[in-house]
Amino acid sequence: MSVISTNIVATIGYAKGILSDVECDTMCEQPMGLNHPAWLLIHLAGAADYAADLLGGKGVCPESWSVLGDTKKPLSSNRSDYPKKQELLDTFEAAFLNAAKLYDLSTESDLAKPQKLGFFETELPTVADMATFLIVSHTNLHLGQLSAWRRAMGKGPLF
């Protein structure tokens, strides 16, 4: 298993840990205006699908998730607008494992190609740069938000 895959497995475990004692019906609450778990999981799974596309594969998220995870649209606090907690977690995990597999199958030549997502092309010029950002750095930034949400909901720290 590569360093990227090892990090992804750890990240999936951390996300599941943050939400292990969170009830499905609270997944859209927004204490202090924080991004809620339903949106965060959809947004992150979508980012993993972007990485999969960059790496020459296909994503796993339902098509409807691109609208739900759009950063330019306000989050809905209506729980029925989002999938159930288990579906969110299962798809989040599948998207990240898919991206990890594709990353591990990529050649050095594949990873050195210019990325063409239309953003951060100067800062993250190659497929490797952008794919790593999407499945490691970007993810952990948002898991920090998820952890803050957990604490704002009155849950204790994980460690």
Backbone bond lengths (Angstrom), bond angles and torsions (degrees), N, CA, C in turn:
res aa  C-N    CA-C-N  psi(-1)  N-CA   C-N-CA  omega(-1)  CA-C   N-CA-C  phi
1 M - - - 1.454 - - 1.530 107.95 -
2 S 1.331 116.36 135.00 1.462 121.65 -179.04 1.532 111.31 -75.01
3 V 1.301 115.04 169.57 1.472 120.95 175.97 1.528 109.66 -60.68
4 I 1.326 116.57 -40.95 1.468 120.47 178.91 1.528 110.05 -61.78
5 S 1.321 117.64 -48.77 1.467 121.01 -179.89 1.519 112.04 -61.61
6 T 1.316 116.84 -41.36 1.460 120.71 178.12 1.524 110.48 -60.57
7 N 1.331 116.21 -42.98 1.465 120.27 178.58 1.520 111.62 -66.13
8 I 1.309 116.79 -38.79 1.464 119.99 179.34 1.527 110.65 -64.87
9 V 1.305 117.66 -44.35 1.472 120.37 178.77 1.533 109.94 -60.53
10 A 1.330 116.82 -42.48 1.466 120.44 177.91 1.525 111.12 -64.05
11 T 1.318 116.65 -40.49 1.461 121.73 180.00 1.524 110.98 -64.77
12 I 1.321 116.71 -42.87 1.469 120.48 177.22 1.529 109.74 -59.83
13 G 1.312 116.44 -44.78 1.463 120.51 179.12 1.515 111.97 -61.96
14 Y 1.326 116.64 -40.31 1.465 120.66 179.02 1.528 110.68 -64.56
15 A 1.335 117.24 -45.91 1.468 120.74 178.98 1.533 110.53 -59.84
16 K 1.310 116.60 -44.29 1.469 119.84 178.46 1.531 111.14 -63.45
17 G 1.338 116.00 -37.74 1.461 119.69 177.91 1.516 112.45 -63.76
18 I 1.325 116.39 -42.46 1.465 120.61 178.94 1.521 110.46 -58.67
19 L 1.315 116.30 -37.49 1.469 120.57 -174.89 1.521 114.41 -99.34
20 S 1.319 117.94 3.72 1.467 120.64 -173.28 1.530 113.75 -58.78
21 D 1.311 117.67 -34.99 1.467 119.99 -178.71 1.526 112.46 -110.90
22 V 1.324 116.13 21.49 1.465 121.92 178.55 1.527 108.33 -97.76
23 E 1.312 115.83 128.56 1.463 121.32 -179.95 1.525 110.40 -76.88
24 C 1.313 116.11 145.80 1.465 122.32 -178.71 1.529 111.35 -54.52
25 D 1.329 117.61 -40.15 1.464 119.38 -174.72 1.528 113.75 -72.53
26 T 1.332 118.72 -7.76 1.473 120.89 177.66 1.533 112.49 -101.28
27 M 1.315 117.93 2.08 1.467 122.13 -173.11 1.534 114.59 -66.92
28 C 1.340 118.07 -8.83 1.469 121.04 178.56 1.522 112.97 -117.57
29 E 1.312 116.49 10.07 1.465 118.64 176.20 1.518 108.98 -73.58
30 Q 1.331 115.35 147.12 1.461 120.70 -176.27 1.526 111.83 -128.75
31 P 1.335 117.67 70.77 1.463 118.13 176.80 1.528 109.39 -61.16
32 M 1.294 116.44 136.16 1.474 123.05 179.25 1.530 112.39 56.22
33 G 1.327 117.31 23.25 1.453 120.96 178.40 1.518 115.20 74.47
34 L 1.336 117.05 13.78 1.465 120.99 -178.35 1.530 111.71 -67.83
35 N 1.335 115.53 149.61 1.465 119.66 171.73 1.519 108.30 -59.61
36 H 1.322 116.61 134.39 1.463 119.39 -176.79 1.529 111.86 -90.15
37 P 1.342 116.48 161.38 1.467 121.21 -175.79 1.523 114.91 -58.02
38 A 1.329 118.13 -38.05 1.466 119.05 -178.51 1.533 109.66 -60.49
39 W 1.324 116.79 -47.05 1.459 120.32 179.46 1.526 111.00 -66.79
40 L 1.316 117.17 -44.15 1.472 120.36 -178.34 1.525 111.71 -59.31
41 L 1.319 118.06 -44.19 1.467 120.48 -179.98 1.525 111.53 -65.10
42 I 1.325 116.87 -39.59 1.464 120.55 178.29 1.521 110.33 -66.81
43 H 1.321 116.14 -45.95 1.464 121.34 179.82 1.532 110.78 -60.09
44 L 1.309 117.04 -45.17 1.465 120.45 -178.42 1.525 111.95 -69.93
45 A 1.315 117.47 -40.45 1.471 119.53 176.69 1.520 110.01 -62.12
46 G 1.321 117.09 -37.97 1.462 120.97 176.51 1.521 111.78 -63.76
47 A 1.334 116.78 -38.42 1.467 120.56 177.20 1.529 110.38 -65.18
48 A 1.328 116.87 -38.92 1.471 119.89 176.50 1.527 109.99 -64.01
49 D 1.323 117.14 -35.58 1.461 120.12 176.13 1.529 111.59 -67.43
50 Y 1.338 117.70 -36.34 1.470 120.32 173.49 1.525 109.41 -59.15
51 A 1.321 116.20 -44.09 1.466 120.49 178.80 1.526 110.13 -61.91
52 A 1.324 116.92 -42.49 1.471 120.64 178.35 1.521 110.62 -58.82
53 D 1.325 116.27 -42.92 1.463 120.77 178.51 1.524 110.74 -62.80
54 L 1.319 116.52 -45.38 1.469 121.00 177.28 1.527 111.38 -57.69
55 L 1.310 115.56 -36.03 1.459 121.77 -175.96 1.529 112.58 -86.20
56 G 1.323 116.61 8.74 1.455 121.15 174.45 1.509 115.32 89.17
57 G 1.323 117.26 11.54 1.459 120.66 -179.57 1.511 112.24 -113.33
58 K 1.295 114.88 -162.68 1.461 122.31 178.65 1.520 108.65 -121.03
59 G 1.313 115.61 149.72 1.453 121.39 176.80 1.512 111.87 -78.96
60 V 1.327 115.72 174.42 1.461 121.29 -177.60 1.529 113.56 -118.58
61 C 1.315 117.34 -9.70 1.469 119.98 -175.77 1.526 111.57 -72.49
62 P 1.326 115.68 147.01 1.468 118.76 172.70 1.534 109.79 -60.53
63 E 1.312 116.64 147.84 1.460 121.26 -178.09 1.525 112.39 -56.63
64 S 1.313 117.12 -36.28 1.471 121.48 -177.86 1.526 112.70 -62.68
65 W 1.319 117.23 -19.94 1.464 120.14 -177.38 1.517 112.64 -69.30
66 S 1.335 118.50 -24.76 1.464 119.14 -179.61 1.520 110.60 -64.19
67 V 1.319 118.07 -34.10 1.465 121.37 176.34 1.521 110.09 -73.98
68 L 1.325 117.34 -43.42 1.470 120.72 -178.44 1.524 112.92 -65.01
69 G 1.331 117.26 -31.01 1.462 120.74 -177.71 1.515 114.22 -97.98
70 D 1.320 116.82 8.59 1.468 121.85 -177.89 1.529 110.38 -63.97
71 T 1.321 115.87 127.34 1.469 120.83 -179.07 1.526 112.11 -75.69
72 K 1.306 118.26 -12.12 1.463 121.43 -178.36 1.527 112.57 -93.55
73 K 1.313 116.86 -2.67 1.465 120.92 -178.83 1.528 109.07 -114.11
74 P 1.317 116.59 146.91 1.474 118.75 178.15 1.528 111.22 -67.43
75 L 1.308 115.01 148.22 1.463 120.80 176.56 1.523 108.75 -72.54
76 S 1.304 116.16 143.59 1.457 120.62 173.85 1.525 108.47 -89.89
77 S 1.309 116.51 140.62 1.467 120.09 174.32 1.526 110.72 -96.33
78 N 1.321 116.30 3.89 1.456 121.79 178.68 1.529 108.53 -82.15
79 R 1.308 117.35 112.82 1.466 122.21 -175.46 1.519 112.40 -58.42
80 S 1.331 116.90 -33.93 1.468 119.42 -177.33 1.533 113.02 -71.94
81 D 1.330 118.04 -8.64 1.465 121.00 177.43 1.527 112.69 -77.71
82 Y 1.322 116.77 -11.04 1.466 121.48 -174.60 1.531 110.32 -124.18
83 P 1.320 116.96 154.94 1.469 120.23 176.09 1.538 111.48 -63.07
84 K 1.310 115.10 164.06 1.461 121.66 176.81 1.531 110.71 -64.96
85 K 1.309 115.38 158.50 1.462 121.98 -176.11 1.532 111.84 -53.79
86 Q 1.316 118.48 -46.62 1.465 119.99 -176.22 1.524 111.48 -64.49
87 E 1.325 117.49 -40.27 1.463 119.85 177.31 1.535 110.47 -63.84
88 L 1.328 116.47 -40.67 1.467 120.14 177.67 1.522 110.83 -60.13
89 L 1.329 116.07 -48.02 1.469 119.93 -179.63 1.525 112.29 -65.75
90 D 1.320 116.69 -42.56 1.471 120.58 -179.10 1.532 111.03 -63.30
91 T 1.324 116.89 -42.50 1.460 120.15 -178.82 1.521 110.52 -72.54
92 F 1.320 117.79 -39.17 1.467 122.04 174.36 1.530 109.58 -55.23
93 E 1.325 116.54 -50.12 1.462 120.76 -179.88 1.533 111.17 -62.80
94 A 1.314 117.47 -46.26 1.462 120.92 -179.14 1.533 111.36 -61.49
95 A 1.321 116.94 -40.63 1.474 120.47 -179.80 1.519 110.92 -63.96
96 F 1.322 116.63 -41.71 1.457 119.54 -178.54 1.524 112.49 -74.08
97 L 1.322 117.43 -38.16 1.466 119.36 176.56 1.529 110.70 -66.57
98 N 1.317 116.74 -36.03 1.462 121.31 176.22 1.533 109.88 -62.72
99 A 1.314 117.18 -47.33 1.468 120.44 179.45 1.527 110.81 -62.74
100 A 1.324 117.22 -40.37 1.470 120.38 179.38 1.517 110.94 -63.04
101 K 1.317 116.41 -43.46 1.467 120.36 179.08 1.530 110.57 -61.27
102 L 1.326 116.28 -45.89 1.464 120.39 179.81 1.525 111.34 -64.18
103 Y 1.335 116.31 -38.49 1.465 120.04 177.82 1.532 109.44 -61.92
104 D 1.321 115.76 -46.21 1.467 120.20 -178.96 1.530 112.67 -64.42
105 L 1.316 117.17 -28.47 1.472 121.31 179.64 1.529 112.85 -84.16
106 S 1.323 116.94 -12.55 1.464 121.00 -177.87 1.524 111.14 -72.49
107 T 1.313 114.99 144.68 1.465 120.70 175.19 1.528 109.06 -86.94
108 E 1.306 115.35 166.13 1.476 119.91 175.63 1.526 110.09 -58.74
109 S 1.310 116.19 -37.88 1.466 120.99 178.60 1.532 111.12 -64.13
110 D 1.334 116.30 -43.27 1.474 120.58 177.32 1.526 110.61 -59.37
111 L 1.313 115.89 -45.62 1.463 121.36 -175.91 1.522 112.91 -70.15
112 A 1.328 116.92 -24.33 1.463 121.48 -178.43 1.533 113.19 -84.53
113 K 1.323 117.62 -8.02 1.460 120.63 179.99 1.524 110.52 -65.24
114 P 1.343 116.61 152.72 1.465 119.15 176.10 1.530 110.44 -66.15
115 Q 1.307 115.95 140.20 1.461 119.13 175.54 1.522 108.43 -85.70
116 K 1.318 116.37 145.53 1.466 121.60 -174.38 1.525 112.18 -128.14
117 L 1.331 117.69 42.08 1.457 119.54 179.52 1.525 112.81 -80.33
118 G 1.318 116.73 -16.76 1.452 118.81 178.95 1.516 114.14 94.58
119 F 1.306 117.88 5.63 1.457 121.31 174.56 1.525 109.59 -148.13
120 F 1.320 116.15 150.88 1.468 123.59 -177.78 1.527 112.92 55.55
121 E 1.327 116.91 28.14 1.467 119.51 -178.19 1.526 111.99 -69.00
122 T 1.330 117.48 -26.32 1.467 120.76 175.81 1.521 110.61 -81.19
123 E 1.320 116.61 -45.52 1.457 121.82 -176.96 1.527 112.98 -72.69
124 L 1.323 116.12 -36.04 1.468 122.78 -177.26 1.526 108.23 -129.52
125 P 1.333 117.20 74.12 1.469 120.70 -167.73 1.526 116.50 -72.67
126 T 1.318 119.47 -25.36 1.465 119.60 -175.08 1.526 111.59 -105.85
127 V 1.313 114.54 165.00 1.468 120.59 175.24 1.532 109.68 -56.71
128 A 1.321 117.60 -43.76 1.467 120.92 179.34 1.523 111.22 -60.84
129 D 1.334 116.60 -44.50 1.463 120.19 -179.95 1.525 111.21 -59.32
130 M 1.325 116.27 -50.86 1.463 120.19 -175.56 1.528 111.69 -72.12
131 A 1.315 117.83 -42.97 1.466 119.71 -179.94 1.523 110.50 -62.16
132 T 1.324 117.42 -41.71 1.463 120.70 177.93 1.520 110.65 -63.48
133 F 1.315 116.80 -43.81 1.458 120.49 177.10 1.527 110.86 -57.81
134 L 1.330 116.90 -48.98 1.462 120.65 -175.98 1.521 112.88 -63.47
135 I 1.331 117.65 -37.58 1.467 118.89 -173.75 1.523 113.78 -99.96
136 V 1.331 117.18 -6.57 1.469 119.07 177.04 1.529 110.52 -121.99
137 S 1.329 117.82 -71.15 1.463 121.41 -172.98 1.524 113.16 -62.88
138 H 1.326 117.10 -53.28 1.460 121.76 -179.85 1.528 110.52 -58.35
139 T 1.306 115.85 -41.94 1.462 120.83 -178.85 1.524 111.02 -62.80
140 N 1.306 116.53 -47.14 1.459 118.76 -177.52 1.522 112.77 -69.94
141 L 1.326 117.37 -28.58 1.458 120.18 172.72 1.533 109.29 -59.75
142 H 1.331 115.74 -48.50 1.464 119.53 -178.96 1.531 112.50 -72.68
143 L 1.319 118.60 -28.61 1.468 118.69 175.19 1.526 110.66 -68.13
144 G 1.329 117.25 -26.65 1.467 120.51 171.13 1.523 110.21 -63.30
145 Q 1.327 117.16 -39.97 1.461 120.78 175.57 1.527 110.61 -63.95
146 L 1.325 115.87 -40.72 1.458 120.49 179.14 1.527 110.79 -64.09
147 S 1.315 116.64 -39.82 1.461 120.97 177.34 1.531 110.89 -65.30
148 A 1.340 117.01 -40.99 1.471 120.80 177.40 1.530 109.87 -64.15
149 W 1.340 116.77 -40.02 1.467 120.67 177.12 1.530 109.45 -59.67
150 R 1.307 115.95 -45.75 1.470 121.23 180.00 1.518 110.81 -55.01
151 R 1.342 116.34 -48.31 1.461 121.06 -178.80 1.534 111.31 -66.37
152 A 1.340 116.30 -39.01 1.479 120.31 178.23 1.525 111.27 -65.02
153 M 1.325 116.83 -24.21 1.468 121.48 177.35 1.523 111.80 -84.73
154 G 1.334 116.75 2.47 1.457 120.97 177.07 1.508 114.96 88.86
155 K 1.324 117.58 10.05 1.462 121.37 178.32 1.520 109.42 -84.99
156 G 1.300 116.45 150.10 1.457 122.24 179.98 1.519 112.24 -77.09
157 P 1.333 115.88 166.86 1.466 119.51 177.90 1.531 110.88 -68.79
158 L 1.329 115.11 156.31 1.467 119.33 177.35 1.506 112.06 -76.63
159 F 1.332 116.52 -33.71 1.449 121.08 179.94 1.503 109.45 -155.69
